[in-house]
């Protein structure tokens, strides 16, 4: 705790305002100073947790980046368009450039002492989620064996386990804006 007594405790709306004002490329370095400025009297420290998690929803994007829709609904519709024929689906989409996306999350904690005791502190738990290109809709070399393999909640063996390409906007990473969703007519 600083020499100055805290004026107010952090509330969700005020923390969101602080986060929105951060520049994506330097958000990690700017977070503690921004919280200290917004909540006078606190001396925040930030700890990032190296424990990424994966979460839903999954989506399908075209080769040009246009969002085609939710993964399961898109696959079911595309399978219906070819009469449920897996080979037809595979032939139609294996060279299409269509990709699956996934959301990856990481956590960080911002904390500041509020007094001399061990339990005298305020802590903020922050999550950051980024959408990544997970891989092709179908493996270009191997035909899917069943519709559930294509529609599973996690990408199947046709998707590379290396998910490192950010796709969508994230206030903390500065990714480019995502294309608008495709309209269904």
N, C-alpha and C positions, 0 to 999 in steps of 0.2 A: 504494500500500500504506500502511496506517495505521501509527502508531507501534507498535502491538501486532503481533506476529508471528501469521500465520494459524494457527489451531488445527487445522483440517482442510480438505481440499479439498471442494468441492461434489460430491455424488454424486446420481444420478438420484432416488432415493427421498427424500432430504432436500429437493431442489429441488421435487419434487411436493408435499411437505408444505407448503413455503413458499407455493407457488401456490394450494393449496387453502384456505389461511387468508386469502387476500386478498379484500377486498370487491370485487365486480364493477365497481361504478361508479367506483372509485378505484384499480383495480389498476395502471394504468400509472404513476401517481404514487407508489404504495406499493411497487412492485417492488424498486427499488434499496435503499431503507431496510430492507425485509424481508430481502433477501439479506444485507445488511451485518450485520443482527442475528443471523441464523442462522449465518453464517460469519464469526465474529469475526476481525478482522485484515485483512479485505478491504474495499476501498472500491469497490463496484460502481457502474457507470454503465450506463444502458440506452439503446439506440438502436433506434428502431422503423424498420422498412423499409417504405417506401411502394411495395410491389410485390405487390399482391394476386394470388392464384391461385385457380382454380376446380378442384374435385375431385369425384369420385364418392363416394358413391352419390347418385342422384336418387330422390325419393320422390313419391308422390301423397298429398295431404291433401284431405279433404272440406271443404265450406263451413263446417262447424262446428269444423274444426280436427282432427278425428280422422284419424290416420294410416291410410291405406288400403293401403299397401304400397310395395314397390320399383317404380319407374316401369315398367321393361320388362315385368316379370311382370304388373303390374296392367293395362297396355295390352293385352298379349297375351290375357289372360283376358277383358277387356271386349270386345275384337274378336271373340273366339270366341263370347261370349254373343250377339252379333248376326250370327253366321254369316260373319264377315269383311267385312261390308258397311260400307265407310267412311262412306257417307252416314248409315246407321243409327247408327253410333258417334258421328258428329259431331252428329246431331240429339239423341241421348240425353245428350251431355256438354257441349254448347256453352253451355247456360244453367244448368248444375249447380252452379257455384261451386267445382268441384274445381280444385285448383292443383297445380303442380309445385314441388318444392323443390330447391335446389342447396346445396352447401357451398362457402363462400368462406374462404380462408385468408390470413393475414398472418403476417409474421415479425418477431421482435425479437431483439436480441442484448444480453446482459448481460455485461459484461466488467470485470475488475479487474486492476490491476498486481500482480505478485508479486515484483518486483525492479526494479532501475534500468535493465536492458537493454531494447532495443526489443522483443525477443521474450519478455520476462518478463511474462506475463499469463495469466489463465485466462478462457475465454470460454464462455458458455452460449448455445446457439441455441434459441430458443423459437418454437413455432408455435401459432397460435390459429385455430381453425376454427369458423365460425358457419353455421348452416343458414338460408337465406333463401328466402322465397317468390319464385319466379322468374316466375310468371305462370300463366295458365289452361292446363288440359290441352290444349284446342284453341282456336284462334282463333274467336271467336264469329261473325265475319263471313265467314271463308273456310274452305271445306271442305278437309281434308287431301287431298293428292294420292296418298299411298301410306302403307302401314303403316310402312315404315322411317322416314319423316318423323316419325311420332308416337313411334316407339321409339328414335330416335337417341340417342346417349349425351349429346349436348348439345341443349338445347331448340332447336327449329326457329324458323321465322319467326313462329310464333304467340306467341312469348314476348318480352316487352319486354326490351330490353337493359339497362334500368335495374333493377338488383336491389338494392334498398335496404331491404327490410323484413325484419328479423331474425325468425326463426320459433322456433328451438329454444333450449334452455338453453345457456348458455356461461358458464363461471366468470369470464370477464373482461368480459362485457357486461351480465350481469344480466337476460337475456331470461327471460320467463315459462317455466314448465315445459311441455314438449311433451306433447300428449295421448298416451295409450297406443295401441299399435298395435291395429288392428281385427283381431278373430279371424276366421279363415276356417273356415266350417263346411260 
